[in-house]
């Protein structure tokens, strides 16, 4: 409104204390927002955000030239291995050939990898027995080799259900690392190390005159 002289009134008196308080509130609000972004309300110790239910790893000494293979069979009879990397909910994520062809490509150059490890993930729950076997595909040193096998349950929290070593000493040697059983909710209800050959399954199929996948009846490609 105009005053009696036809002029607009002057601005209200400047209050430095009020301005400082307002700015301080702005800073506090901003810091609170950053704190909300940094802290996840769902974060818990041991919480694993993974699409897999179990991860099974096999490793042997770094840079070792021998080739070992990991075989995992689920309750439905599916077997994940180097000739069938996806079988049911099982996935062979890494097939390590030992010293034969284990390298990575960096800037177009091949660099030998010292890591000796194979990994199978279980991406769904099928109740029943799971068998984890190790096969000594190619022995080049003629010496026994210690192989480590670990089975981890990932959900809802990380839990090691098996971690042990076994020794293999010749090509074709096969051993059962572990057999474990799940209930319908995915809970581990039993763990054993009773031996069970998975290679025998494939030998029986070949003995019948066909190189076929025992679960699908599809001819399996030969390993190069």
C-alpha positions as CSV (number, residue, x, y, z in Angstrom):
1,X,0.0,0.0,0.0
2,X,1.0,3.6,-0.6
3,X,1.7,5.9,2.3
4,X,0.1,9.3,2.8
5,X,2.7,10.8,0.4
6,X,1.8,8.5,-2.5
7,X,5.0,6.4,-2.0
8,X,5.4,2.7,-1.6
9,X,6.7,1.7,1.9
10,X,10.3,0.8,2.4
11,X,11.3,-2.8,2.8
12,X,11.1,-4.3,6.3
13,X,14.2,-3.9,8.5
14,X,17.0,-6.5,7.8
15,X,17.2,-9.2,10.5
16,X,20.6,-10.9,10.3
17,X,19.8,-13.4,13.1
18,X,16.6,-14.6,11.4
19,X,18.5,-15.1,8.1
20,X,21.3,-17.1,9.9
21,X,18.7,-19.3,11.5
22,X,17.0,-20.0,8.2
23,X,20.3,-20.8,6.5
24,X,21.2,-23.1,9.3
25,X,17.9,-25.0,8.9
26,X,18.6,-25.4,5.2
27,X,22.0,-26.9,5.9
28,X,20.6,-29.3,8.5
29,X,17.8,-30.4,6.1
30,X,20.4,-31.0,3.3
31,X,22.7,-33.1,5.6
32,X,19.7,-35.1,6.8
33,X,18.8,-35.9,3.1
34,X,22.3,-37.1,2.5
35,X,22.2,-39.3,5.5
36,X,19.0,-41.0,4.3
37,X,20.7,-41.7,0.9
38,X,23.8,-43.2,2.6
39,X,21.9,-45.5,5.0
40,X,19.7,-48.3,3.6
41,X,16.9,-49.2,5.9
42,X,17.1,-52.9,4.8
43,X,20.9,-53.2,5.4
44,X,21.6,-56.1,7.8
45,X,24.8,-57.9,8.7
46,X,25.4,-60.8,6.4
47,X,22.6,-59.8,4.0
48,X,23.3,-61.0,0.4
49,X,21.5,-59.4,-2.6
50,X,21.8,-62.2,-5.1
51,X,19.6,-64.0,-7.6
52,X,21.3,-67.3,-6.6
53,X,20.2,-69.4,-3.7
54,X,23.5,-71.4,-3.4
55,X,27.0,-71.0,-4.8
56,X,29.3,-74.0,-5.1
57,X,33.0,-73.4,-5.7
58,X,35.9,-75.7,-6.4
59,X,39.5,-74.5,-6.5
60,X,43.0,-76.0,-6.6
61,X,46.5,-74.5,-6.4
62,X,47.1,-71.4,-8.5
63,X,48.9,-71.9,-11.8
64,X,48.5,-75.7,-11.5
65,X,48.5,-77.3,-15.0
66,X,46.0,-80.1,-14.2
67,X,42.4,-79.8,-15.3
68,X,39.6,-80.6,-12.8
69,X,35.9,-80.5,-13.4
70,X,33.0,-79.8,-11.1
71,X,29.7,-81.8,-11.5
72,X,26.5,-80.9,-9.6
73,X,23.3,-82.9,-9.8
74,X,19.9,-81.6,-8.5
75,X,17.0,-83.7,-7.2
76,X,15.4,-83.8,-10.7
77,X,18.5,-85.5,-12.1
78,X,19.8,-82.4,-14.0
79,X,23.6,-82.3,-14.0
80,X,25.6,-79.1,-14.6
81,X,29.1,-79.7,-16.1
82,X,31.3,-78.5,-18.9
83,X,29.1,-80.2,-21.6
84,X,25.9,-78.8,-20.2
85,X,26.5,-75.5,-18.4
86,X,22.8,-74.8,-17.8
87,X,20.6,-77.6,-16.4
88,X,17.4,-76.9,-14.6
89,X,18.2,-74.2,-11.9
90,X,22.0,-75.2,-12.1
91,X,24.5,-73.0,-13.9
92,X,28.2,-73.6,-14.4
93,X,29.4,-70.0,-14.3
94,X,33.1,-70.8,-14.8
95,X,34.8,-73.8,-16.5
96,X,38.5,-73.7,-15.7
97,X,40.7,-75.7,-18.1
98,X,43.8,-75.6,-15.9
99,X,47.0,-74.8,-17.9
100,X,45.4,-75.8,-21.2
101,X,43.6,-72.6,-22.1
102,X,43.2,-70.4,-19.0
103,X,43.8,-66.8,-20.0
104,X,42.1,-63.4,-20.1
105,X,42.3,-60.8,-22.9
106,X,43.6,-57.3,-22.0
107,X,44.0,-54.7,-24.7
108,X,43.9,-57.4,-27.3
109,X,46.7,-59.5,-25.6
110,X,46.3,-62.9,-23.9
111,X,47.4,-63.0,-20.3
112,X,47.6,-66.3,-18.5
113,X,45.4,-66.4,-15.4
114,X,46.8,-68.1,-12.3
115,X,43.4,-68.7,-10.8
116,X,42.1,-72.3,-10.8
117,X,38.4,-72.2,-9.9
118,X,35.1,-73.6,-11.1
119,X,31.7,-72.2,-9.9
120,X,28.2,-73.6,-10.1
121,X,25.2,-71.5,-8.9
122,X,21.8,-72.9,-7.8
123,X,19.2,-70.3,-8.9
124,X,16.1,-71.9,-7.6
125,X,14.9,-74.3,-4.9
126,X,14.0,-77.9,-5.7
127,X,13.6,-80.0,-2.6
128,X,15.6,-83.2,-2.3
129,X,19.2,-84.3,-2.8
130,X,22.1,-82.4,-4.4
131,X,25.3,-84.2,-5.3
132,X,28.6,-82.3,-5.8
133,X,31.4,-84.3,-7.5
134,X,34.9,-83.5,-8.6
135,X,36.6,-85.2,-11.6
136,X,40.3,-85.2,-12.4
137,X,39.9,-84.6,-16.2
138,X,43.6,-84.4,-17.1
139,X,46.5,-85.2,-14.8
140,X,49.8,-83.9,-16.2
141,X,52.1,-83.8,-13.1
142,X,51.6,-87.4,-11.9
143,X,51.3,-86.0,-8.3
144,X,48.2,-86.0,-6.0
145,X,46.4,-82.6,-5.9
146,X,44.4,-81.2,-3.1
147,X,41.1,-79.7,-4.3
148,X,38.9,-77.5,-2.1
149,X,35.1,-77.5,-2.4
150,X,32.8,-75.0,-0.7
151,X,29.0,-74.8,-0.6
152,X,27.4,-71.6,0.5
153,X,23.7,-70.8,1.1
154,X,23.1,-67.2,0.1
155,X,19.6,-66.3,1.2
156,X,18.4,-64.9,3.4
157,X,21.9,-64.6,4.9
158,X,25.3,-66.0,3.9
159,X,26.0,-69.4,5.4
160,X,28.7,-72.0,4.7
161,X,27.2,-75.4,4.8
162,X,30.3,-77.3,3.6
163,X,34.0,-76.5,3.2
164,X,36.5,-79.3,2.8
165,X,39.4,-80.6,0.8
166,X,39.8,-83.9,-1.1
167,X,42.7,-85.4,-3.0
168,X,42.7,-86.7,-6.5
169,X,45.8,-88.3,-8.2
170,X,45.1,-89.5,-11.7
171,X,43.1,-88.8,-14.9
172,X,39.5,-90.0,-14.6
173,X,39.6,-90.0,-10.8
174,X,36.1,-89.0,-9.5
175,X,35.1,-88.3,-5.9
176,X,32.0,-87.0,-4.2
177,X,32.8,-83.9,-2.3
178,X,29.4,-83.5,-0.6
179,X,25.7,-84.5,-0.8
180,X,23.1,-82.3,0.8
181,X,19.4,-82.2,1.1
182,X,16.9,-79.3,1.0
183,X,13.3,-79.1,2.2
184,X,10.6,-77.2,0.3
185,X,11.7,-73.9,1.9
186,X,15.3,-74.3,0.8
187,X,16.6,-75.2,4.3
188,X,19.5,-77.6,4.5
189,X,18.3,-80.7,6.4
190,X,21.2,-83.1,5.9
191,X,24.8,-83.1,4.7
192,X,26.8,-86.3,3.8
193,X,29.9,-87.4,2.0
194,X,28.8,-90.8,0.9
195,X,30.3,-91.5,-2.5
196,X,28.1,-91.5,-5.7
197,X,29.5,-91.6,-9.2
198,X,28.0,-89.1,-11.7
199,X,30.4,-90.1,-14.5
200,X,28.9,-93.5,-14.4
201,X,25.6,-92.0,-15.5
202,X,27.3,-90.8,-18.7
203,X,29.2,-94.1,-19.2
204,X,25.9,-96.0,-19.1
205,X,24.4,-93.8,-21.8
206,X,27.4,-94.3,-24.0
207,X,27.4,-98.0,-23.4
208,X,23.9,-98.1,-25.0
209,X,25.5,-96.7,-28.2
210,X,24.7,-93.0,-28.0
211,X,26.6,-89.9,-26.8
212,X,23.5,-88.3,-25.5
213,X,22.5,-86.0,-22.6
214,X,20.9,-88.4,-20.1
215,X,18.2,-85.8,-19.2
216,X,17.2,-84.4,-22.6
217,X,18.2,-87.1,-25.1
218,X,20.0,-84.4,-27.1
219,X,23.4,-85.3,-28.6
220,X,26.1,-83.6,-26.6
221,X,29.0,-81.6,-28.3
222,X,32.4,-83.0,-27.8
223,X,34.9,-80.9,-25.8
224,X,37.4,-79.1,-27.9
